[in-house]
């Protein structure tokens, strides 16, 4: 009967045998490559490139995982069920992320000065060139080329620093 120390020593020697270690490092490189390709899809623009990189990442992941199974030593194989589970999960997350990114890319701006242009504001006082308006629940200094009356509705045409450029709404 062998002691636990001797069994641990056998495992240590099998793992750090040069052939096994080289195989582990090589196969790890395949998995890292698949991960990098999947992550790289977030850096490209356009739905087509997203899809191509997502599919390429999943394919590289499957190939790298199957290569991991190429071992004559027991205990070093990766079961197909684990490969399938990770592949389905990776593909699902990629598709979800790609879909969300494409949808967000096509939305109009929700914050910042880009979101303010084209919206309405209410005039708080009569003014000819410069005065106060209320927009988005805040009071803003505004400039207008035309005189505007108190409680009139104006359209924001530009934002320069903290000053709104407005013009009276037609109608």
C-alpha positions as CSV (number, residue, x, y, z in Angstrom):
1,X,0.0,0.0,0.0
2,X,1.4,3.4,-1.0
3,X,1.3,6.4,1.2
4,X,-0.6,9.6,0.3
5,X,2.8,11.3,-0.1
6,X,3.9,8.8,-2.7
7,X,0.7,9.2,-4.6
8,X,1.1,13.0,-4.6
9,X,4.7,12.6,-5.8
10,X,3.5,10.4,-8.7
11,X,0.9,13.0,-9.7
12,X,3.5,15.8,-9.4
13,X,5.9,13.9,-11.6
14,X,3.3,13.1,-14.3
15,X,2.1,16.8,-14.4
16,X,5.6,18.2,-14.6
17,X,6.8,15.7,-17.1
18,X,8.1,17.7,-20.0
19,X,5.7,16.3,-22.6
20,X,2.6,16.8,-20.5
21,X,3.7,20.3,-19.5
22,X,4.3,21.3,-23.1
23,X,0.9,19.9,-24.1
24,X,-0.8,21.9,-21.3
25,X,0.9,25.1,-22.2
26,X,0.2,24.6,-25.9
27,X,-3.5,23.9,-25.3
28,X,-3.8,26.8,-22.9
29,X,-2.6,29.1,-25.7
30,X,-5.5,27.9,-27.8
31,X,-7.9,28.7,-25.1
32,X,-6.3,32.1,-24.5
33,X,-6.4,32.8,-28.2
34,X,-10.1,32.0,-28.3
35,X,-10.8,34.3,-25.4
36,X,-8.8,37.1,-27.0
37,X,-10.7,36.7,-30.3
38,X,-14.0,36.8,-28.4
39,X,-13.0,39.9,-26.4
40,X,-11.7,41.6,-29.6
41,X,-15.2,41.6,-31.1
42,X,-16.0,44.5,-28.8
43,X,-13.3,46.6,-30.4
44,X,-14.7,46.6,-34.0
45,X,-17.6,48.6,-35.3
46,X,-20.6,47.3,-37.2
47,X,-22.9,44.4,-36.7
48,X,-21.2,42.2,-39.3
49,X,-17.8,42.4,-37.7
50,X,-19.3,41.6,-34.3
51,X,-21.0,38.5,-35.7
52,X,-17.9,37.3,-37.5
53,X,-15.6,37.7,-34.5
54,X,-18.2,36.1,-32.2
55,X,-18.4,33.0,-34.4
56,X,-14.6,32.9,-34.9
57,X,-14.1,33.0,-31.1
58,X,-16.6,30.2,-30.5
59,X,-15.0,28.1,-33.2
60,X,-11.5,28.7,-31.8
61,X,-12.7,27.8,-28.4
62,X,-14.2,24.5,-29.6
63,X,-11.1,23.6,-31.5
64,X,-8.8,24.4,-28.6
65,X,-11.0,22.5,-26.2
66,X,-11.0,19.4,-28.5
67,X,-7.2,19.5,-28.8
68,X,-7.1,19.4,-25.0
69,X,-8.7,16.0,-25.2
70,X,-5.8,14.7,-27.3
71,X,-4.0,13.0,-24.5
72,X,-3.0,9.4,-24.0
73,X,-2.7,9.8,-20.2
74,X,-5.8,9.3,-18.1
75,X,-7.2,12.2,-16.2
76,X,-6.0,14.9,-18.6
77,X,-9.0,14.8,-21.0
78,X,-11.7,17.4,-21.0
79,X,-15.2,15.8,-21.2
80,X,-17.3,16.7,-24.3
81,X,-20.2,17.7,-22.0
82,X,-18.0,20.5,-20.4
83,X,-16.8,21.7,-23.8
84,X,-20.5,21.8,-25.0
85,X,-21.6,23.6,-21.9
86,X,-18.9,26.3,-22.1
87,X,-19.4,26.6,-25.9
88,X,-23.2,27.2,-25.5
89,X,-22.7,29.6,-22.7
90,X,-19.9,31.5,-24.6
91,X,-22.0,31.7,-27.7
92,X,-25.1,32.9,-25.8
93,X,-23.2,35.6,-24.0
94,X,-21.6,36.7,-27.2
95,X,-24.9,36.9,-29.0
96,X,-26.5,38.8,-26.1
97,X,-23.6,41.2,-25.9
98,X,-23.5,41.8,-29.6
99,X,-27.2,42.4,-29.8
100,X,-27.1,44.9,-26.9
101,X,-24.1,46.7,-28.4
102,X,-25.8,47.1,-31.8
103,X,-29.1,48.3,-30.2
104,X,-27.3,50.8,-28.1
105,X,-25.2,52.1,-31.0
106,X,-28.4,52.9,-33.0
107,X,-30.0,54.8,-30.1
108,X,-30.0,58.6,-29.9
109,X,-28.0,60.2,-27.1
110,X,-29.8,60.2,-23.8
111,X,-27.4,62.5,-21.9
112,X,-25.1,65.4,-22.5
113,X,-25.5,68.4,-24.8
114,X,-26.2,66.1,-27.8
115,X,-29.4,65.0,-26.1
116,X,-30.5,68.6,-25.4
117,X,-30.4,69.9,-29.0
118,X,-33.9,69.9,-30.5
119,X,-35.7,69.7,-27.2
120,X,-37.9,72.4,-25.7
121,X,-37.5,74.8,-22.9
122,X,-39.8,77.3,-21.1
123,X,-38.9,81.0,-21.0
124,X,-38.8,82.3,-17.4
125,X,-38.5,86.0,-18.2
126,X,-38.9,88.3,-21.2
127,X,-35.6,88.9,-22.9
128,X,-34.2,90.2,-26.2
129,X,-30.7,88.6,-26.4
130,X,-30.0,86.8,-23.1
131,X,-32.2,85.5,-20.3
132,X,-33.3,82.5,-18.3
133,X,-35.1,79.4,-19.5
134,X,-36.2,76.2,-17.7
135,X,-35.1,72.9,-19.4
136,X,-34.8,69.4,-18.1
137,X,-35.9,70.6,-14.6
138,X,-33.0,73.1,-14.4
139,X,-32.7,76.9,-15.0
140,X,-30.3,77.7,-17.9
141,X,-28.9,81.0,-19.2
142,X,-30.1,81.2,-22.8
143,X,-29.4,83.4,-25.9
144,X,-31.8,84.1,-28.6
145,X,-31.5,86.1,-31.8
146,X,-35.2,87.1,-31.5
147,X,-37.1,88.5,-28.5
148,X,-39.0,86.0,-26.5
149,X,-41.8,86.4,-23.9
150,X,-42.2,84.9,-20.5
151,X,-43.7,81.3,-20.5
152,X,-43.1,80.9,-24.2
153,X,-41.8,77.6,-25.5
154,X,-38.5,77.8,-27.3
155,X,-36.4,75.2,-29.1
156,X,-32.8,74.5,-28.1
157,X,-30.7,74.7,-31.3
158,X,-27.2,74.5,-29.7
159,X,-25.3,74.3,-26.4
160,X,-22.2,76.4,-25.9
161,X,-20.7,75.7,-22.5
162,X,-23.5,76.6,-20.0
163,X,-25.4,78.8,-22.4
164,X,-28.3,77.4,-24.5
165,X,-28.9,78.9,-27.9
166,X,-32.6,79.0,-28.4
167,X,-35.2,80.1,-31.0
168,X,-38.9,80.6,-30.6
169,X,-41.1,77.6,-31.5
170,X,-43.2,78.1,-34.6
171,X,-46.9,77.9,-34.1
